[in-house]
């Protein structure tokens, strides 16, 4: 399986500091997006810690016999503990936390993991599907039929997370095996993208270039997604990673 990939991040129009962080493994083994919270210094630091710890843990344990779901869960646990340790050393950052979404391409099956509301999408043909589930109050309300999807999109509590990294009671890490086929495209993103762009708009931007025909198209689409979110208001930091799956 051959992958083409690119990422992009932007502070957006309103914010003065970028609290998002992302990492792309040069070998295409894994991809990370984190979206920090808790004040300028706190959110920026939390997302950086999570990204660095997850990256380091995955890299150092990649060849272990541990199965991928456990590898991912352990990486998230390590990141959560690292943020808590930093909070104890720096009380001014005691309320910081971060989301994280990770996709790994490791035999025999790709997997993804997430905590919070950063998302992973898969575009197959013309169908864009959200693979991860948001860990937010409104997402839970939608699953319980207490809110419709349209209501959730504009609800004043839509940013309230039910779980994040940086808490003693972090809760569960959502783990999913990834069904990917040649021609699929994956999008990992912070909510600065999805807050501004509908799924339909995201899907239409993917159609601008034949990603599998040349590598620069991934970077082109990543840039266009970020710019489109800024044109719609850019009220939050915006981070995207595009992964194109070839045979």
N, C-alpha and C positions, 0 to 999 in steps of 0.2 A: 504494500500500500504506500503510495507516494503522496506526500502532502505539500501544498503550497500555503504560505501563511504570511500575515503582516498584521501589525497593530498600530493604533494611533490613540493619543490622549490629548485633551484640551481642557483648559481651565473653564471654558465657557464664557458667557457674556457678563454674568452678574458676579460670580465669585472672584476673589482676588488671589486665592490659593488653590492649587490642585491637590485634593485629598485622595484622589484615585491613584492606584499603582497597578502596573501590569508587568508580566514577564512572559517571554516566548523563548522556550528552549531552542538553541540554535539547531539541534538535531531533530526538532519537531516531536520530541517525546511528550512534552506537556506544556500547557498554557494556563496562565493564571490572571484573573482580574480581581482586584479588591477595591472597595469603596469605603473610605474611612469616615468617621464621625466623632464629634466631641471637641469642637473648637478647632481653629486653624492648625495649631501645633499638634494637638492630640490626634485628630483624624488623619493628618498626613503621616504621623509617626506610626499609628496603628496599622494603616494599610501597607506601609513599607515593611514593618516587622512581619506581618502575616505573609507577604509575598516572599520575602527573603527566607523565612523559616520553612515555608512549604517548598520553595525551590530547593533549598539545601537538603531537606529531608528526602524529597523524591530522588534527587540526584545521588545521594549517598546510599540509599537503600534500593535503588532501581534493580540491581541484580539479585537482591535477596529472594528467597523462595516464598516469601509472604505473598498472598493473593492481593490483587489490585484494590479491592474494596477496603481491605484492612490497611493497606499502605496509605491510601488516601485519608482514611479516618485518623490514623496515627499522625499524619502530617498536620491535619487540622487541629488535633489535640495539642501537638507541640506548639503550633502557632498561638493557640489560645493561651497556653501557659506562659509563653514568652511575652505576650502583651500584658498579662496580669503581673508578671515580674517587673516589667517596665513601669506599670502604674504604681507599684509599691515603692519603686525608686524615685518616681517623679509624681508626687501627689497632685500637682497641678494638672496632670493628665489622667486623673483617676476615673473620669467618665468616658474616656476614649474607647472606641470599638471599631469594628470593621466588618463588612461583608466579605465573602470570597466565593468565587466559582472557579473550578479547575476541571480541565479535561486532560486525560492522559491516553496516549496511544501505546499500549504495552500488551504483549502477547499474554493470553490468546484473544483478548477482547478489550476494546477501548472502554473506559469508564469516565464518569464525571461525578463531581461532588460539589455541594454548595451549602453555605450558611448565609442567611439574609436574603436580599432581593436582587443581587446581581444575577444575571440570567445567562443561560445557554440556549440558543435556538439552532434548529436544523432546517435548512432549505433543501428540499428534494423536489426537483422539477420546479413547479410554480407554487408549491405548498410550503409555507413557512410555519413551523411548529415550535412552540415553546417546550423545551424538554424539561427544564428544572421548574420547580414550584417555588413561588415567592414565600418566604417565611415572614409574613407581615400580618397585621391584624385584619386588613381588608381582604387579603387573599384567603385567609381562613374563613371569613364571613361569606365570601363567594362560594367556597366549597361546602359551606353549611346552608347555602341558599338563602342567607340573610341579606345579601346584596347581589345585584346583577353586576356583570362585568363593566357595563357602562357606568353604573353608580360608583363602582370601586375606582374607576379611572380618575374621577374628580372628587372623591371623598376627602375631607380635610385630614383624616387619619391615614391616608394611603402610604405615608412614609414611616409609620410606626412599625418597627421591626418586632417580631415575636422572638427572634433569636439573632445573635451576632457573636463574633469572636471578641474576646476581651471581658468575659463574664464567668464567674465561678459556676453559674448555672447555664452554661452555653447551650445545653440541650443536645438534640440529635444533629448529626451531620447527614444530610440527605445524600444517598449514594445510588447511582443508576448506571446500569450497563448501557453503552451507546450502540445503537443500531446505525451503522454507517455503511454506505455503498459508494462505489465510484460515481462521481458526479455530485455527491452531496457537498454542501457548504455549511460550515458551522460558524456561528456568531456568539462570542462571549462578550458581555457588555455590562457596564454599570447602568444604574437607573437614570443617569443623566441623558442617555439615549432614548430609553423607552418612555420616559416622562414626556418627551417632546414629539416623538414619532410613533405613529400607529404601526401595527404589524404590516398593514397593507403598504404603507409608505416605505418601510424597511425593505419589504419584498421587492417593490418596484425599483429601488436603488440597486439591488443585486442584479437586475437585468441589464445594466448598462454595459457590461463587458463579459466576454467569454472567459471566465476565470481560469479554466483548465488549459487554455491555449497559451497563456504567458503569465509569468510570475508577478509582473508589475500590477496586474489587475487587482490582486488582493489589496495592495497598498492603495490603489486608486479608489476602490470601494470603501475601504476603511476611512479614507479622507473625506469622501463624499457623504458618508453617514454622519461623521462628526460635523461637517459644515452644514448639513441639512438640519441637525439638531440645534445648531447655533442660530440658523435662520428662523427657527420656530420659537426662539426665546433664549435658549442656552442658559437656563436658570441654574443649572448644576454643572459640575465637572462631567465630562463625557469621555468614556474610554471604550474602545472596541478592539477585538481581535477577530480576524477572519481566517478560517482554516478551510482550504479547498481540498477535497479528497479525490485523488486520481487512482487509477488501477495500478 
